[in-house]
Amino acid sequence: MARAPRQEAEDRLLDRVAGVFARHGYDHTSVKDLADAVGLSKAGLLHHYPTKQALFEAARDVGRTHSRELFAHATRVPEGPARDRRAVELLVDFALDRPGLIALESRAISLLGVDDLDGDRLDALSQHVLTAFGVDRGTGDTERLVRVVGMLSALAVLSLAANHAGEKTAWRPHIIATCLDALGHRDPSPREA
């Protein structure tokens, strides 16, 4: 999953852009707000992305790309507790590293399990999450769906709080344990192991 330095810098810029969109919403975010957030002039930002919509789509595309990569790694493990752990660990690491993208994508959490959305209309992240965590919307397994949505909600809130508090390393194992608990897996703390 290592990226070239230029791509990494672009991803970080788009993470900051995503955070501004998540905080203020698309309609209440100006190109100047975005330029200020990334440390560029408005003209400088528009040189790379011609419109606010292009910036929004680029941020969403980065999130989709990362989610595909994360869940491709997770789905190499057979379904069950080991896959859940792997997917949670990958998600937590991504969320702690890319808070803007997680903030922007977390609004898709509320759409998971909505019956009137077909698979083609679900957000890419939602599709990957459902697949990685073995949720088949056709079976009506409400408990698993609720657990996955609860885990994602906890992950989003806790990773954003850890970033805000500057406690990413200290909070990481607790976020993972909380997410696994939400999925119904007991994660013994190091003291209990």
CORDAKA-V218472 format. One record per helix or strand of 3 or more residues. SS is the DSSP state (hx for helix, st for strand). FROM is the first residue (numbers start at 1). LEN is the number of residues. If there is no record, write none. Layout:
ss->(SS:SS)
from->(FROM:FROM)
len->(LEN:LEN)
This chain:
ss->(hx:hx:hx:hx:hx:hx:hx:hx:hx)
from->(5:31:42:52:81:99:124:142:168)
len->(20:8:7:23:17:13:9:24:15)
